[in-house]
Amino acid sequence: MAHRTHRITAACPIHCLKAVLSAMAYNRLALAYEAPFDPPRTVGDVLKLAQDDKLNEITGLGPRRISEIEAALVFAGLPYRHTDPP
């Protein structure tokens, strides 16, 4: 049986990230616990939240989990650029 891989793109539904994130990071992200915005539906939504520095507004996502999500976006080859605040 051939192993098929799936390329993660911004258009993918968020569940595509389930394979590259820990259960803790994925579940918090997918449900956006207590965030002032709707849960992300696509990988592109996650990318936008990361670029807008809004992942920290999700309860349960601390620096470690946020770094994990950012690394997954980079690993997927998405145009994620993190800039530290001045």
HTML snippet that shows the backbone in 3Dmol.js (N, CA, C, O; Angstrom):
<script src="https://3Dmol.org/build/3Dmol-min.js"></script>
<div id="view" style="width:600px;height:400px;position:relative"></div>
<script>
const pdb = `
ATOM      1  N   MET A   1       0.842  -1.175   0.000  1.00  0.00           N
ATOM      2  CA  MET A   1       0.000   0.000   0.000  1.00  0.00           C
ATOM      3  C   MET A   1       0.892   1.245   0.000  1.00  0.00           C
ATOM      4  O   MET A   1       1.811   1.355   0.812  1.00  0.00           O
ATOM      5  N   ALA A   2       0.626   2.148  -0.883  1.00  0.00           N
ATOM      6  CA  ALA A   2       1.405   3.378  -0.980  1.00  0.00           C
ATOM      7  C   ALA A   2       0.960   4.357   0.104  1.00  0.00           C
ATOM      8  O   ALA A   2      -0.222   4.458   0.432  1.00  0.00           O
ATOM      9  N   HIS A   3       1.925   5.061   0.641  1.00  0.00           N
ATOM     10  CA  HIS A   3       1.634   6.074   1.655  1.00  0.00           C
ATOM     11  C   HIS A   3       1.412   7.402   0.939  1.00  0.00           C
ATOM     12  O   HIS A   3       2.272   7.874   0.196  1.00  0.00           O
ATOM     13  N   ARG A   4       0.263   7.987   1.172  1.00  0.00           N
ATOM     14  CA  ARG A   4      -0.050   9.272   0.549  1.00  0.00           C
ATOM     15  C   ARG A   4       0.148  10.384   1.563  1.00  0.00           C
ATOM     16  O   ARG A   4      -0.255  10.269   2.721  1.00  0.00           O
ATOM     17  N   THR A   5       0.762  11.439   1.120  1.00  0.00           N
ATOM     18  CA  THR A   5       0.936  12.590   1.994  1.00  0.00           C
ATOM     19  C   THR A   5       0.032  13.710   1.517  1.00  0.00           C
ATOM     20  O   THR A   5      -0.367  13.768   0.354  1.00  0.00           O
ATOM     21  N   HIS A   6      -0.268  14.568   2.418  1.00  0.00           N
ATOM     22  CA  HIS A   6      -1.142  15.697   2.118  1.00  0.00           C
ATOM     23  C   HIS A   6      -0.370  16.973   2.396  1.00  0.00           C
ATOM     24  O   HIS A   6       0.175  17.145   3.487  1.00  0.00           O
ATOM     25  N   ARG A   7      -0.320  17.842   1.447  1.00  0.00           N
ATOM     26  CA  ARG A   7       0.347  19.128   1.637  1.00  0.00           C
ATOM     27  C   ARG A   7      -0.621  20.070   2.342  1.00  0.00           C
ATOM     28  O   ARG A   7      -1.753  20.264   1.900  1.00  0.00           O
ATOM     29  N   ILE A   8      -0.164  20.645   3.431  1.00  0.00           N
ATOM     30  CA  ILE A   8      -0.993  21.577   4.188  1.00  0.00           C
ATOM     31  C   ILE A   8      -0.896  22.951   3.536  1.00  0.00           C
ATOM     32  O   ILE A   8       0.195  23.488   3.345  1.00  0.00           O
ATOM     33  N   THR A   9      -2.045  23.504   3.203  1.00  0.00           N
ATOM     34  CA  THR A   9      -2.108  24.835   2.603  1.00  0.00           C
ATOM     35  C   THR A   9      -3.014  25.717   3.450  1.00  0.00           C
ATOM     36  O   THR A   9      -3.704  25.231   4.346  1.00  0.00           O
ATOM     37  N   ALA A  10      -3.009  26.990   3.168  1.00  0.00           N
ATOM     38  CA  ALA A  10      -3.861  27.929   3.899  1.00  0.00           C
ATOM     39  C   ALA A  10      -5.342  27.618   3.705  1.00  0.00           C
ATOM     40  O   ALA A  10      -6.160  27.943   4.566  1.00  0.00           O
ATOM     41  N   ALA A  11      -5.691  26.997   2.594  1.00  0.00           N
ATOM     42  CA  ALA A  11      -7.091  26.678   2.313  1.00  0.00           C
ATOM     43  C   ALA A  11      -7.581  25.423   3.036  1.00  0.00           C
ATOM     44  O   ALA A  11      -8.783  25.156   3.064  1.00  0.00           O
ATOM     45  N   CYS A  12      -6.674  24.661   3.612  1.00  0.00           N
ATOM     46  CA  CYS A  12      -7.057  23.421   4.300  1.00  0.00           C
ATOM     47  C   CYS A  12      -7.910  23.719   5.527  1.00  0.00           C
ATOM     48  O   CYS A  12      -7.727  24.744   6.183  1.00  0.00           O
ATOM     49  N   PRO A  13      -8.840  22.823   5.833  1.00  0.00           N
ATOM     50  CA  PRO A  13      -9.567  22.967   7.095  1.00  0.00           C
ATOM     51  C   PRO A  13      -8.595  22.793   8.264  1.00  0.00           C
ATOM     52  O   PRO A  13      -7.550  22.157   8.124  1.00  0.00           O
ATOM     53  N   ILE A  14      -8.942  23.351   9.384  1.00  0.00           N
ATOM     54  CA  ILE A  14      -8.040  23.322  10.538  1.00  0.00           C
ATOM     55  C   ILE A  14      -7.649  21.905  10.942  1.00  0.00           C
ATOM     56  O   ILE A  14      -6.562  21.703  11.482  1.00  0.00           O
ATOM     57  N   HIS A  15      -8.506  20.926  10.693  1.00  0.00           N
ATOM     58  CA  HIS A  15      -8.165  19.567  11.129  1.00  0.00           C
ATOM     59  C   HIS A  15      -6.923  19.018  10.424  1.00  0.00           C
ATOM     60  O   HIS A  15      -6.379  18.000  10.855  1.00  0.00           O
ATOM     61  N   CYS A  16      -6.467  19.661   9.363  1.00  0.00           N
ATOM     62  CA  CYS A  16      -5.213  19.250   8.718  1.00  0.00           C
ATOM     63  C   CYS A  16      -4.021  19.435   9.666  1.00  0.00           C
ATOM     64  O   CYS A  16      -3.007  18.751   9.531  1.00  0.00           O
ATOM     65  N   LEU A  17      -4.145  20.350  10.613  1.00  0.00           N
ATOM     66  CA  LEU A  17      -3.058  20.590  11.564  1.00  0.00           C
ATOM     67  C   LEU A  17      -3.006  19.540  12.670  1.00  0.00           C
ATOM     68  O   LEU A  17      -2.031  19.467  13.418  1.00  0.00           O
ATOM     69  N   LYS A  18      -4.043  18.740  12.771  1.00  0.00           N
ATOM     70  CA  LYS A  18      -4.111  17.730  13.830  1.00  0.00           C
ATOM     71  C   LYS A  18      -2.933  16.760  13.759  1.00  0.00           C
ATOM     72  O   LYS A  18      -2.467  16.269  14.788  1.00  0.00           O
ATOM     73  N   ALA A  19      -2.456  16.487  12.554  1.00  0.00           N
ATOM     74  CA  ALA A  19      -1.353  15.536  12.374  1.00  0.00           C
ATOM     75  C   ALA A  19      -0.001  16.108  12.787  1.00  0.00           C
ATOM     76  O   ALA A  19       0.941  15.352  13.025  1.00  0.00           O
ATOM     77  N   VAL A  20       0.106  17.425  12.873  1.00  0.00           N
ATOM     78  CA  VAL A  20       1.407  18.033  13.168  1.00  0.00           C
ATOM     79  C   VAL A  20       1.450  18.787  14.496  1.00  0.00           C
ATOM     80  O   VAL A  20       2.480  19.358  14.853  1.00  0.00           O
ATOM     81  N   LEU A  21       0.340  18.789  15.225  1.00  0.00           N
ATOM     82  CA  LEU A  21       0.292  19.454  16.527  1.00  0.00           C
ATOM     83  C   LEU A  21      -0.011  18.440  17.622  1.00  0.00           C
ATOM     84  O   LEU A  21      -0.626  17.403  17.374  1.00  0.00           O
ATOM     85  N   SER A  22       0.427  18.755  18.831  1.00  0.00           N
ATOM     86  CA  SER A  22       0.040  17.924  19.970  1.00  0.00           C
ATOM     87  C   SER A  22      -1.471  18.061  20.161  1.00  0.00           C
ATOM     88  O   SER A  22      -2.082  19.030  19.712  1.00  0.00           O
ATOM     89  N   ALA A  23      -2.050  17.086  20.825  1.00  0.00           N
ATOM     90  CA  ALA A  23      -3.491  17.132  21.085  1.00  0.00           C
ATOM     91  C   ALA A  23      -3.858  18.377  21.890  1.00  0.00           C
ATOM     92  O   ALA A  23      -4.888  19.003  21.640  1.00  0.00           O
ATOM     93  N   MET A  24      -3.018  18.729  22.849  1.00  0.00           N
ATOM     94  CA  MET A  24      -3.292  19.905  23.679  1.00  0.00           C
ATOM     95  C   MET A  24      -3.340  21.178  22.832  1.00  0.00           C
ATOM     96  O   MET A  24      -4.281  21.965  22.942  1.00  0.00           O
ATOM     97  N   ALA A  25      -2.338  21.377  21.998  1.00  0.00           N
ATOM     98  CA  ALA A  25      -2.300  22.585  21.167  1.00  0.00           C
ATOM     99  C   ALA A  25      -3.450  22.587  20.165  1.00  0.00           C
ATOM    100  O   ALA A  25      -4.123  23.601  19.983  1.00  0.00           O
ATOM    101  N   TYR A  26      -3.669  21.450  19.521  1.00  0.00           N
ATOM    102  CA  TYR A  26      -4.730  21.384  18.508  1.00  0.00           C
ATOM    103  C   TYR A  26      -6.103  21.647  19.119  1.00  0.00           C
ATOM    104  O   TYR A  26      -6.869  22.452  18.590  1.00  0.00           O
ATOM    105  N   ASN A  27      -6.418  20.985  20.215  1.00  0.00           N
ATOM    106  CA  ASN A  27      -7.745  21.135  20.813  1.00  0.00           C
ATOM    107  C   ASN A  27      -8.004  22.560  21.281  1.00  0.00           C
ATOM    108  O   ASN A  27      -9.086  23.101  21.054  1.00  0.00           O
ATOM    109  N   ARG A  28      -7.032  23.160  21.921  1.00  0.00           N
ATOM    110  CA  ARG A  28      -7.198  24.554  22.373  1.00  0.00           C
ATOM    111  C   ARG A  28      -7.391  25.481  21.176  1.00  0.00           C
ATOM    112  O   ARG A  28      -8.261  26.352  21.180  1.00  0.00           O
ATOM    113  N   LEU A  29      -6.562  25.276  20.154  1.00  0.00           N
ATOM    114  CA  LEU A  29      -6.636  26.111  18.960  1.00  0.00           C
ATOM    115  C   LEU A  29      -7.967  25.927  18.235  1.00  0.00           C
ATOM    116  O   LEU A  29      -8.625  26.906  17.884  1.00  0.00           O
ATOM    117  N   ALA A  30      -8.356  24.696  18.014  1.00  0.00           N
ATOM    118  CA  ALA A  30      -9.564  24.408  17.241  1.00  0.00           C
ATOM    119  C   ALA A  30     -10.836  24.929  17.915  1.00  0.00           C
ATOM    120  O   ALA A  30     -11.794  25.304  17.239  1.00  0.00           O
ATOM    121  N   LEU A  31     -10.837  24.948  19.242  1.00  0.00           N
ATOM    122  CA  LEU A  31     -12.018  25.415  19.961  1.00  0.00           C
ATOM    123  C   LEU A  31     -11.919  26.877  20.380  1.00  0.00           C
ATOM    124  O   LEU A  31     -12.918  27.486  20.762  1.00  0.00           O
ATOM    125  N   ALA A  32     -10.721  27.435  20.309  1.00  0.00           N
ATOM    126  CA  ALA A  32     -10.466  28.839  20.668  1.00  0.00           C
ATOM    127  C   ALA A  32     -11.117  29.193  22.002  1.00  0.00           C
ATOM    128  O   ALA A  32     -11.914  30.126  22.103  1.00  0.00           O
ATOM    129  N   TYR A  33     -10.751  28.420  23.021  1.00  0.00           N
ATOM    130  CA  TYR A  33     -11.310  28.617  24.356  1.00  0.00           C
ATOM    131  C   TYR A  33     -11.265  30.069  24.806  1.00  0.00           C
ATOM    132  O   TYR A  33     -10.203  30.690  24.841  1.00  0.00           O
ATOM    133  N   GLU A  34     -12.420  30.594  25.146  1.00  0.00           N
ATOM    134  CA  GLU A  34     -12.584  31.925  25.729  1.00  0.00           C
ATOM    135  C   GLU A  34     -11.935  33.053  24.925  1.00  0.00           C
ATOM    136  O   GLU A  34     -11.633  34.111  25.477  1.00  0.00           O
ATOM    137  N   ALA A  35     -11.722  32.839  23.652  1.00  0.00           N
ATOM    138  CA  ALA A  35     -11.132  33.883  22.808  1.00  0.00           C
ATOM    139  C   ALA A  35     -12.213  34.869  22.373  1.00  0.00           C
ATOM    140  O   ALA A  35     -13.383  34.502  22.265  1.00  0.00           O
ATOM    141  N   PRO A  36     -11.826  36.110  22.126  1.00  0.00           N
ATOM    142  CA  PRO A  36     -12.803  37.115  21.689  1.00  0.00           C
ATOM    143  C   PRO A  36     -13.082  37.045  20.184  1.00  0.00           C
ATOM    144  O   PRO A  36     -13.519  38.024  19.579  1.00  0.00           O
ATOM    145  N   PHE A  37     -12.827  35.889  19.596  1.00  0.00           N
ATOM    146  CA  PHE A  37     -13.080  35.686  18.170  1.00  0.00           C
ATOM    147  C   PHE A  37     -13.562  34.251  17.968  1.00  0.00           C
ATOM    148  O   PHE A  37     -13.400  33.400  18.843  1.00  0.00           O
ATOM    149  N   ASP A  38     -14.147  34.001  16.818  1.00  0.00           N
ATOM    150  CA  ASP A  38     -14.628  32.655  16.497  1.00  0.00           C
ATOM    151  C   ASP A  38     -13.454  31.709  16.295  1.00  0.00           C
ATOM    152  O   ASP A  38     -12.366  32.140  15.911  1.00  0.00           O
ATOM    153  N   PRO A  39     -13.666  30.422  16.552  1.00  0.00           N
ATOM    154  CA  PRO A  39     -12.592  29.453  16.311  1.00  0.00           C
ATOM    155  C   PRO A  39     -12.160  29.474  14.841  1.00  0.00           C
ATOM    156  O   PRO A  39     -12.988  29.659  13.949  1.00  0.00           O
ATOM    157  N   PRO A  40     -10.872  29.285  14.599  1.00  0.00           N
ATOM    158  CA  PRO A  40     -10.403  29.259  13.211  1.00  0.00           C
ATOM    159  C   PRO A  40     -10.979  28.048  12.477  1.00  0.00           C
ATOM    160  O   PRO A  40     -11.071  26.956  13.036  1.00  0.00           O
ATOM    161  N   ARG A  41     -11.360  28.255  11.236  1.00  0.00           N
ATOM    162  CA  ARG A  41     -11.929  27.162  10.439  1.00  0.00           C
ATOM    163  C   ARG A  41     -10.918  26.596   9.452  1.00  0.00           C
ATOM    164  O   ARG A  41     -11.017  25.437   9.047  1.00  0.00           O
ATOM    165  N   THR A  42      -9.953  27.409   9.071  1.00  0.00           N
ATOM    166  CA  THR A  42      -8.964  26.964   8.093  1.00  0.00           C
ATOM    167  C   THR A  42      -7.553  27.212   8.628  1.00  0.00           C
ATOM    168  O   THR A  42      -7.361  27.942   9.601  1.00  0.00           O
ATOM    169  N   VAL A  43      -6.585  26.597   7.982  1.00  0.00           N
ATOM    170  CA  VAL A  43      -5.185  26.839   8.327  1.00  0.00           C
ATOM    171  C   VAL A  43      -4.854  28.307   8.069  1.00  0.00           C
ATOM    172  O   VAL A  43      -4.059  28.905   8.794  1.00  0.00           O
ATOM    173  N   GLY A  44      -5.457  28.877   7.046  1.00  0.00           N
ATOM    174  CA  GLY A  44      -5.263  30.298   6.762  1.00  0.00           C
ATOM    175  C   GLY A  44      -5.737  31.180   7.908  1.00  0.00           C
ATOM    176  O   GLY A  44      -5.119  32.202   8.208  1.00  0.00           O
ATOM    177  N   ASP A  45      -6.837  30.783   8.550  1.00  0.00           N
ATOM    178  CA  ASP A  45      -7.317  31.524   9.724  1.00  0.00           C
ATOM    179  C   ASP A  45      -6.280  31.467  10.848  1.00  0.00           C
ATOM    180  O   ASP A  45      -6.031  32.464  11.526  1.00  0.00           O
ATOM    181  N   VAL A  46      -5.684  30.294  11.034  1.00  0.00           N
ATOM    182  CA  VAL A  46      -4.650  30.129  12.064  1.00  0.00           C
ATOM    183  C   VAL A  46      -3.443  30.998  11.722  1.00  0.00           C
ATOM    184  O   VAL A  46      -2.877  31.659  12.592  1.00  0.00           O
ATOM    185  N   LEU A  47      -3.062  30.992  10.465  1.00  0.00           N
ATOM    186  CA  LEU A  47      -1.939  31.806  10.007  1.00  0.00           C
ATOM    187  C   LEU A  47      -2.195  33.284  10.312  1.00  0.00           C
ATOM    188  O   LEU A  47      -1.305  33.985  10.794  1.00  0.00           O
ATOM    189  N   LYS A  48      -3.398  33.748  10.033  1.00  0.00           N
ATOM    190  CA  LYS A  48      -3.749  35.151  10.294  1.00  0.00           C
ATOM    191  C   LYS A  48      -3.700  35.461  11.792  1.00  0.00           C
ATOM    192  O   LYS A  48      -3.196  36.510  12.194  1.00  0.00           O
ATOM    193  N   LEU A  49      -4.222  34.551  12.614  1.00  0.00           N
ATOM    194  CA  LEU A  49      -4.161  34.758  14.064  1.00  0.00           C
ATOM    195  C   LEU A  49      -2.715  34.842  14.544  1.00  0.00           C
ATOM    196  O   LEU A  49      -2.378  35.675  15.385  1.00  0.00           O
ATOM    197  N   ALA A  50      -1.869  33.976  14.006  1.00  0.00           N
ATOM    198  CA  ALA A  50      -0.455  33.979  14.402  1.00  0.00           C
ATOM    199  C   ALA A  50       0.218  35.281  13.964  1.00  0.00           C
ATOM    200  O   ALA A  50       0.949  35.900  14.738  1.00  0.00           O
ATOM    201  N   GLN A  51      -0.030  35.687  12.731  1.00  0.00           N
ATOM    202  CA  GLN A  51       0.591  36.910  12.224  1.00  0.00           C
ATOM    203  C   GLN A  51       0.098  38.149  12.964  1.00  0.00           C
ATOM    204  O   GLN A  51       0.838  39.119  13.125  1.00  0.00           O
ATOM    205  N   ASP A  52      -1.146  38.111  13.409  1.00  0.00           N
ATOM    206  CA  ASP A  52      -1.713  39.242  14.153  1.00  0.00           C
ATOM    207  C   ASP A  52      -1.429  39.145  15.654  1.00  0.00           C
ATOM    208  O   ASP A  52      -1.916  39.959  16.440  1.00  0.00           O
ATOM    209  N   ASP A  53      -0.640  38.148  16.042  1.00  0.00           N
ATOM    210  CA  ASP A  53      -0.254  37.939  17.443  1.00  0.00           C
ATOM    211  C   ASP A  53      -1.473  37.781  18.353  1.00  0.00           C
ATOM    212  O   ASP A  53      -1.528  38.357  19.440  1.00  0.00           O
ATOM    213  N   LYS A  54      -2.452  36.991  17.893  1.00  0.00           N
ATOM    214  CA  LYS A  54      -3.686  36.800  18.659  1.00  0.00           C
ATOM    215  C   LYS A  54      -3.815  35.403  19.262  1.00  0.00           C
ATOM    216  O   LYS A  54      -4.779  35.129  19.976  1.00  0.00           O
ATOM    217  N   LEU A  55      -2.865  34.524  18.987  1.00  0.00           N
ATOM    218  CA  LEU A  55      -2.962  33.174  19.544  1.00  0.00           C
ATOM    219  C   LEU A  55      -2.949  33.196  21.067  1.00  0.00           C
ATOM    220  O   LEU A  55      -3.540  32.328  21.709  1.00  0.00           O
ATOM    221  N   ASN A  56      -2.280  34.184  21.643  1.00  0.00           N
ATOM    222  CA  ASN A  56      -2.206  34.266  23.108  1.00  0.00           C
ATOM    223  C   ASN A  56      -3.542  34.656  23.740  1.00  0.00           C
ATOM    224  O   ASN A  56      -3.667  34.657  24.964  1.00  0.00           O
ATOM    225  N   GLU A  57      -4.529  34.982  22.928  1.00  0.00           N
ATOM    226  CA  GLU A  57      -5.860  35.305  23.446  1.00  0.00           C
ATOM    227  C   GLU A  57      -6.714  34.054  23.643  1.00  0.00           C
ATOM    228  O   GLU A  57      -7.844  34.137  24.125  1.00  0.00           O
ATOM    229  N   ILE A  58      -6.172  32.897  23.270  1.00  0.00           N
ATOM    230  CA  ILE A  58      -6.874  31.630  23.451  1.00  0.00           C
ATOM    231  C   ILE A  58      -6.431  31.033  24.785  1.00  0.00           C
ATOM    232  O   ILE A  58      -5.245  30.785  25.000  1.00  0.00           O
ATOM    233  N   THR A  59      -7.385  30.809  25.670  1.00  0.00           N
ATOM    234  CA  THR A  59      -7.081  30.236  26.975  1.00  0.00           C
ATOM    235  C   THR A  59      -6.408  28.875  26.806  1.00  0.00           C
ATOM    236  O   THR A  59      -6.881  28.015  26.063  1.00  0.00           O
ATOM    237  N   GLY A  60      -5.300  28.707  27.511  1.00  0.00           N
ATOM    238  CA  GLY A  60      -4.580  27.438  27.465  1.00  0.00           C
ATOM    239  C   GLY A  60      -3.442  27.403  26.466  1.00  0.00           C
ATOM    240  O   GLY A  60      -2.680  26.437  26.432  1.00  0.00           O
ATOM    241  N   LEU A  61      -3.313  28.439  25.652  1.00  0.00           N
ATOM    242  CA  LEU A  61      -2.183  28.510  24.723  1.00  0.00           C
ATOM    243  C   LEU A  61      -1.153  29.475  25.295  1.00  0.00           C
ATOM    244  O   LEU A  61      -1.306  30.694  25.217  1.00  0.00           O
ATOM    245  N   GLY A  62      -0.112  28.908  25.865  1.00  0.00           N
ATOM    246  CA  GLY A  62       0.982  29.719  26.371  1.00  0.00           C
ATOM    247  C   GLY A  62       2.101  29.762  25.348  1.00  0.00           C
ATOM    248  O   GLY A  62       1.933  29.300  24.219  1.00  0.00           O
ATOM    249  N   PRO A  63       3.233  30.308  25.732  1.00  0.00           N
ATOM    250  CA  PRO A  63       4.356  30.448  24.797  1.00  0.00           C
ATOM    251  C   PRO A  63       4.794  29.131  24.150  1.00  0.00           C
ATOM    252  O   PRO A  63       5.125  29.101  22.964  1.00  0.00           O
ATOM    253  N   ARG A  64       4.796  28.062  24.917  1.00  0.00           N
ATOM    254  CA  ARG A  64       5.230  26.770  24.368  1.00  0.00           C
ATOM    255  C   ARG A  64       4.288  26.267  23.275  1.00  0.00           C
ATOM    256  O   ARG A  64       4.743  25.853  22.209  1.00  0.00           O
ATOM    257  N   ARG A  65       2.997  26.298  23.529  1.00  0.00           N
ATOM    258  CA  ARG A  65       2.017  25.823  22.536  1.00  0.00           C
ATOM    259  C   ARG A  65       1.963  26.758  21.328  1.00  0.00           C
ATOM    260  O   ARG A  65       1.809  26.306  20.193  1.00  0.00           O
ATOM    261  N   ILE A  66       2.090  28.046  21.576  1.00  0.00           N
ATOM    262  CA  ILE A  66       2.094  29.002  20.467  1.00  0.00           C
ATOM    263  C   ILE A  66       3.312  28.758  19.581  1.00  0.00           C
ATOM    264  O   ILE A  66       3.204  28.798  18.355  1.00  0.00           O
ATOM    265  N   SER A  67       4.462  28.508  20.187  1.00  0.00           N
ATOM    266  CA  SER A  67       5.665  28.193  19.401  1.00  0.00           C
ATOM    267  C   SER A  67       5.468  26.921  18.587  1.00  0.00           C
ATOM    268  O   SER A  67       5.932  26.822  17.451  1.00  0.00           O
ATOM    269  N   GLU A  68       4.783  25.962  19.169  1.00  0.00           N
ATOM    270  CA  GLU A  68       4.483  24.708  18.464  1.00  0.00           C
ATOM    271  C   GLU A  68       3.615  24.975  17.228  1.00  0.00           C
ATOM    272  O   GLU A  68       3.861  24.420  16.157  1.00  0.00           O
ATOM    273  N   ILE A  69       2.615  25.818  17.386  1.00  0.00           N
ATOM    274  CA  ILE A  69       1.728  26.164  16.267  1.00  0.00           C
ATOM    275  C   ILE A  69       2.505  26.927  15.198  1.00  0.00           C
ATOM    276  O   ILE A  69       2.367  26.647  14.007  1.00  0.00           O
ATOM    277  N   GLU A  70       3.316  27.886  15.622  1.00  0.00           N
ATOM    278  CA  GLU A  70       4.119  28.654  14.670  1.00  0.00           C
ATOM    279  C   GLU A  70       5.083  27.748  13.910  1.00  0.00           C
ATOM    280  O   GLU A  70       5.272  27.912  12.704  1.00  0.00           O
ATOM    281  N   ALA A  71       5.691  26.798  14.608  1.00  0.00           N
ATOM    282  CA  ALA A  71       6.607  25.857  13.956  1.00  0.00           C
ATOM    283  C   ALA A  71       5.861  25.003  12.931  1.00  0.00           C
ATOM    284  O   ALA A  71       6.394  24.714  11.860  1.00  0.00           O
ATOM    285  N   ALA A  72       4.642  24.602  13.251  1.00  0.00           N
ATOM    286  CA  ALA A  72       3.844  23.807  12.313  1.00  0.00           C
ATOM    287  C   ALA A  72       3.543  24.603  11.046  1.00  0.00           C
ATOM    288  O   ALA A  72       3.557  24.051   9.945  1.00  0.00           O
ATOM    289  N   LEU A  73       3.272  25.889  11.198  1.00  0.00           N
ATOM    290  CA  LEU A  73       3.006  26.736  10.031  1.00  0.00           C
ATOM    291  C   LEU A  73       4.250  26.853   9.154  1.00  0.00           C
ATOM    292  O   LEU A  73       4.166  26.789   7.927  1.00  0.00           O
ATOM    293  N   VAL A  74       5.395  27.024   9.792  1.00  0.00           N
ATOM    294  CA  VAL A  74       6.658  27.109   9.045  1.00  0.00           C
ATOM    295  C   VAL A  74       6.952  25.777   8.368  1.00  0.00           C
ATOM    296  O   VAL A  74       7.319  25.740   7.194  1.00  0.00           O
ATOM    297  N   PHE A  75       6.789  24.687   9.109  1.00  0.00           N
ATOM    298  CA  PHE A  75       7.031  23.345   8.575  1.00  0.00           C
ATOM    299  C   PHE A  75       6.150  23.073   7.356  1.00  0.00           C
ATOM    300  O   PHE A  75       6.573  22.405   6.412  1.00  0.00           O
ATOM    301  N   ALA A  76       4.930  23.594   7.383  1.00  0.00           N
ATOM    302  CA  ALA A  76       4.001  23.406   6.268  1.00  0.00           C
ATOM    303  C   ALA A  76       4.383  24.264   5.062  1.00  0.00           C
ATOM    304  O   ALA A  76       3.806  24.121   3.984  1.00  0.00           O
ATOM    305  N   GLY A  77       5.357  25.155   5.250  1.00  0.00           N
ATOM    306  CA  GLY A  77       5.796  25.998   4.140  1.00  0.00           C
ATOM    307  C   GLY A  77       4.911  27.208   3.909  1.00  0.00           C
ATOM    308  O   GLY A  77       4.935  27.810   2.836  1.00  0.00           O
ATOM    309  N   LEU A  78       4.133  27.562   4.917  1.00  0.00           N
ATOM    310  CA  LEU A  78       3.252  28.723   4.779  1.00  0.00           C
ATOM    311  C   LEU A  78       4.046  30.007   5.015  1.00  0.00           C
ATOM    312  O   LEU A  78       5.071  29.991   5.696  1.00  0.00           O
ATOM    313  N   PRO A  79       3.578  31.102   4.458  1.00  0.00           N
ATOM    314  CA  PRO A  79       4.335  32.363   4.542  1.00  0.00           C
ATOM    315  C   PRO A  79       4.200  33.043   5.896  1.00  0.00           C
ATOM    316  O   PRO A  79       3.739  34.181   5.987  1.00  0.00           O
ATOM    317  N   TYR A  80       4.601  32.342   6.939  1.00  0.00           N
ATOM    318  CA  TYR A  80       4.513  32.899   8.289  1.00  0.00           C
ATOM    319  C   TYR A  80       5.805  33.617   8.629  1.00  0.00           C
ATOM    320  O   TYR A  80       6.896  33.073   8.460  1.00  0.00           O
ATOM    321  N   ARG A  81       5.673  34.827   9.103  1.00  0.00           N
ATOM    322  CA  ARG A  81       6.827  35.601   9.554  1.00  0.00           C
ATOM    323  C   ARG A  81       6.497  36.189  10.907  1.00  0.00           C
ATOM    324  O   ARG A  81       5.587  37.007  11.037  1.00  0.00           O
ATOM    325  N   HIS A  82       7.239  35.769  11.908  1.00  0.00           N
ATOM    326  CA  HIS A  82       7.040  36.313  13.250  1.00  0.00           C
ATOM    327  C   HIS A  82       8.006  37.463  13.457  1.00  0.00           C
ATOM    328  O   HIS A  82       9.200  37.352  13.178  1.00  0.00           O
ATOM    329  N   THR A  83       7.483  38.542  13.940  1.00  0.00           N
ATOM    330  CA  THR A  83       8.348  39.667  14.284  1.00  0.00           C
ATOM    331  C   THR A  83       8.136  39.986  15.746  1.00  0.00           C
ATOM    332  O   THR A  83       7.002  40.125  16.207  1.00  0.00           O
ATOM    333  N   ASP A  84       9.224  40.101  16.466  1.00  0.00           N
ATOM    334  CA  ASP A  84       9.133  40.457  17.874  1.00  0.00           C
ATOM    335  C   ASP A  84       8.736  41.916  17.990  1.00  0.00           C
ATOM    336  O   ASP A  84       9.199  42.753  17.215  1.00  0.00           O
ATOM    337  N   PRO A  85       7.879  42.224  18.959  1.00  0.00           N
ATOM    338  CA  PRO A  85       7.499  43.624  19.135  1.00  0.00           C
ATOM    339  C   PRO A  85       8.704  44.461  19.543  1.00  0.00           C
ATOM    340  O   PRO A  85       9.627  43.957  20.182  1.00  0.00           O
ATOM    341  N   PRO A  86       8.694  45.738  19.175  1.00  0.00           N
ATOM    342  CA  PRO A  86       9.847  46.607  19.514  1.00  0.00           C
ATOM    343  C   PRO A  86       9.992  46.803  21.005  1.00  0.00           C
ATOM    344  O   PRO A  86      10.903  47.501  21.449  1.00  0.00           O
TER     345      PRO A  86
END
`;
const viewer = $3Dmol.createViewer("view");
viewer.addModel(pdb, "pdb");
viewer.setStyle({}, {cartoon: {color: "spectrum"}});
viewer.zoomTo();
viewer.render();
</script>
